Amino acid sequence: MEKVRKKVIVPVMADLAAKGEKPEYLFWVGSAGAFDDRYKKVTRAFIKILEYLEVDYAVLGTEESSSGDVARRAGNEMLFQMQALMNIELMNSYEVKKIITCDPHVYNSFKNEYPDLGADFSVIHHSRFLAQMIEEGKLNPGTEIFKGKGITYHDPCYLGRANSEYEAPRKVIRSVSSGITEMKRNRSFALCCGAGGGQMFKEAEKGDKEVFIERTEDVLETGADIVATACPYCMVMITDGLKYKNRHEDIKNYDIAELVAMSLDL
């Protein structure tokens, strides 16, 4: 018998504010989580986990704008500061204290760059949040669904090298599987997927091989059945790489939130 899925109504910050309510967390969806068809599935998976945990959260909905990360990486400092100041003013109006996001680029900007412009809130990436929930026994993913499946993990630059977060996503993956088959380049030596620094929005420069193809070859060398990611940019590039190599049918690219949601049958 097919499981009946409960319809999730995502709470919106403005609606809660109108009732005098202040959620514990603001979930910053991000541009990819809102508009990219593939990454929308990650947003849904993570929201299902938040609902499962009965987390007190809300999203900004139509009030959410770009974090400004890409503008700064591409050299448009004025646009970055305009976006940042606008976002800070909006979040201060809702008295936001804690933010969760699935996007390491947003996480890095909010955590390391927004404070220079007056921001005062704590930011947590979903990999650390999920790992904490697992450590506290609030999330108990099973390993049955991925039994016999080899999983490798690609370290996002803005989560790993930029913020030294290597263990949390691996803890999440180990909670749903028997282990991780590491790529030859991993952790602080991991190769970029090729999308950061605004590169995803411009044509490739001259060279012998695109970065995302090189990184996909690292994935293929492991012989893994699944490559786990924890960043929307990385997901786009790795998925494109698997398609380029004609391996997208037999090797799947899942975000760590999807792995947890699938293991819990959410």
C-alpha positions in Angstrom: 0.0 0.0 0.0 1.4 3.4 -1.0 2.2 5.7 1.9 0.0 8.8 2.0 2.3 11.9 2.1 1.2 14.7 4.5 0.9 18.1 2.8 3.4 20.5 4.4 2.4 24.1 4.8 5.7 26.1 5.1 5.4 28.9 7.7 6.2 32.4 6.4 7.9 35.0 8.6 5.5 37.8 7.7 2.4 35.7 8.6 3.9 34.7 12.0 4.9 38.3 12.7 1.3 39.4 12.0 0.2 37.0 14.8 3.0 38.2 17.1 5.0 35.0 16.8 8.8 34.7 16.4 10.1 31.4 15.2 13.4 30.1 16.6 15.0 29.7 13.1 14.8 31.5 9.8 15.4 29.0 7.0 17.1 30.8 4.2 16.2 28.9 1.1 18.6 30.6 -1.3 18.2 31.2 -5.1 18.9 27.6 -6.1 16.6 26.2 -3.5 13.8 28.4 -4.7 14.3 28.3 -8.5 16.5 25.4 -9.6 14.3 22.4 -10.3 16.8 19.9 -9.0 17.6 21.7 -5.9 14.0 22.4 -5.1 13.9 18.7 -4.2 16.6 19.3 -1.6 14.6 22.2 -0.1 11.6 19.9 0.2 13.7 17.1 1.8 15.1 19.5 4.4 11.8 21.0 5.2 10.4 17.5 5.7 13.2 16.9 8.2 12.4 20.2 10.0 8.8 19.2 10.2 9.7 15.7 11.4 11.8 17.3 14.2 9.1 19.8 15.0 11.5 22.6 14.6 10.1 26.1 15.1 11.1 27.8 11.8 9.8 30.0 9.0 11.0 31.3 5.6 10.9 34.8 4.2 9.0 33.7 1.1 8.7 36.5 -1.5 10.7 38.8 0.8 13.8 36.7 0.4 16.4 38.1 -2.0 20.0 37.2 -3.1 22.6 37.1 -0.3 24.9 39.1 -2.6 27.6 36.4 -2.6 27.9 36.1 -6.4 28.0 39.9 -6.8 31.0 40.2 -4.4 32.9 37.2 -6.0 32.3 38.7 -9.4 33.7 42.1 -8.3 30.6 44.1 -7.8 31.2 45.2 -4.3 28.5 48.0 -4.3 25.8 45.5 -5.3 26.9 43.1 -2.6 26.8 45.8 0.1 23.4 47.0 -1.1 22.0 43.4 -0.9 23.6 42.7 2.4 22.3 45.9 4.1 18.8 45.3 2.7 18.8 41.7 4.0 20.2 42.7 7.4 17.5 45.4 7.7 14.8 42.9 6.8 16.0 40.3 9.3 16.4 42.8 12.0 12.8 43.9 11.5 11.8 40.3 12.3 14.3 40.1 15.1 16.0 37.1 13.6 18.6 35.5 15.8 19.3 32.1 14.2 19.5 31.2 10.5 19.7 27.8 8.8 20.7 27.4 5.2 21.6 24.5 2.8 23.9 26.8 0.8 27.6 27.1 1.9 27.9 30.4 -0.1 25.1 32.0 1.8 26.4 30.5 5.1 29.9 31.9 4.4 28.5 35.4 3.6 26.2 35.6 6.6 28.7 34.2 9.0 32.0 35.9 7.9 31.0 38.9 5.9 27.7 40.3 7.1 29.0 41.1 10.6 31.3 43.7 9.0 28.1 45.5 8.0 26.4 45.3 11.4 24.7 41.8 11.3 24.3 40.0 14.6 22.9 36.6 14.2 24.1 33.0 14.4 24.2 31.0 11.2 24.3 27.2 10.9 24.7 25.1 7.7 22.3 22.2 7.3 25.2 19.7 7.5 26.1 20.8 11.1 22.4 21.0 12.1 21.7 17.5 10.9 24.9 16.2 12.5 23.8 17.8 15.8 20.4 16.3 15.6 22.0 12.8 15.0 24.4 13.3 17.9 21.5 14.3 20.2 19.5 11.2 19.2 16.7 13.3 17.7 17.4 11.9 14.2 18.0 8.2 13.8 18.4 7.5 10.1 18.5 3.9 9.1 21.1 2.2 6.8 18.8 -0.3 5.2 17.9 1.8 2.1 21.5 2.3 1.1 22.8 -1.1 2.1 25.4 -2.3 -0.4 25.6 1.1 -2.0 29.1 2.8 -2.1 28.9 6.5 -1.2 31.5 9.1 -1.9 31.4 12.8 -0.7 32.4 16.0 -2.5 33.6 18.8 -0.1 32.2 22.2 -1.1 34.9 24.9 -1.0 32.8 27.3 1.0 32.0 24.7 3.6 35.3 23.0 3.8 38.3 25.2 3.1 36.5 28.5 3.8 34.9 27.3 7.1 36.8 24.1 8.1 33.6 22.0 8.2 34.6 18.5 7.1 33.2 16.2 9.8 29.5 17.2 10.0 28.5 16.1 6.5 30.6 12.9 6.9 28.8 12.1 10.2 25.5 12.5 8.4 26.5 10.2 5.6 27.9 7.5 8.0 24.5 7.6 9.8 22.8 6.3 6.6 25.5 4.0 5.3 28.3 1.7 6.3 30.9 4.3 5.4 32.4 6.6 2.8 34.7 5.9 -0.1 36.8 9.0 -0.1 38.0 10.6 -3.4 41.8 10.9 -3.8 41.4 14.6 -3.3 39.3 15.3 -0.2 38.8 17.6 2.7 41.2 20.6 2.5 42.8 19.1 -0.7 39.4 18.6 -2.4 39.1 19.9 -5.9 36.5 22.7 -6.5 33.5 21.7 -8.6 34.1 24.7 -10.8 31.1 26.8 -10.0 32.2 29.0 -7.1 33.4 32.6 -7.4 30.7 33.4 -9.9 32.1 30.9 -12.4 28.7 29.1 -12.8 27.3 32.2 -14.4 30.0 32.8 -17.1 31.5 31.0 -20.0 34.5 28.7 -19.3 38.0 30.1 -19.9 40.4 28.5 -22.4 42.0 25.3 -21.3 42.3 21.5 -21.9 39.4 20.4 -19.6 36.7 22.0 -17.5 37.0 21.7 -13.8 33.6 19.9 -13.3 34.7 17.2 -15.7 38.0 16.7 -13.8 36.1 16.5 -10.5 33.6 14.1 -11.9 36.5 11.8 -13.0 37.6 11.8 -9.3 34.1 10.6 -8.4 34.2 7.8 -11.1 37.5 6.6 -9.8 36.0 5.7 -6.4 33.5 3.3 -8.0 30.8 4.7 -5.8 27.1 4.3 -6.6 26.2 7.6 -5.0 28.0 11.0 -4.8 26.8 13.1 -1.9 27.0 16.8 -1.9 26.0 19.6 0.5 25.9 22.7 -1.8 23.5 23.7 -4.7 26.4 24.8 -6.9 28.2 21.5 -6.4 25.1 19.5 -7.2 24.6 21.3 -10.5 28.2 20.7 -11.6 28.5 17.1 -10.4 25.2 16.2 -12.0 26.3 17.9 -15.3 29.5 16.0 -15.1 27.8 12.6 -14.7 25.6 13.4 -17.7 28.7 14.4 -19.7 30.2 11.1 -18.9 26.9 9.3 -19.6 26.9 7.9 -16.0 23.9 9.7 -14.6 21.7 6.6 -14.9 23.9 4.4 -12.7 25.5 7.0 -10.4 23.2 9.2 -8.4 23.9 12.6 -6.9 22.1 13.3 -3.7 22.3 16.1 -1.1 22.9 14.9 2.4 19.5 16.1 3.4 17.9 13.9 0.7 19.9 10.9 2.1 18.5 11.5 5.6 14.9 12.1 4.3 15.1 8.9 2.2 16.4 6.8 5.0 13.6 8.0 7.2 11.0 7.6 4.4 9.8 11.1 4.8 
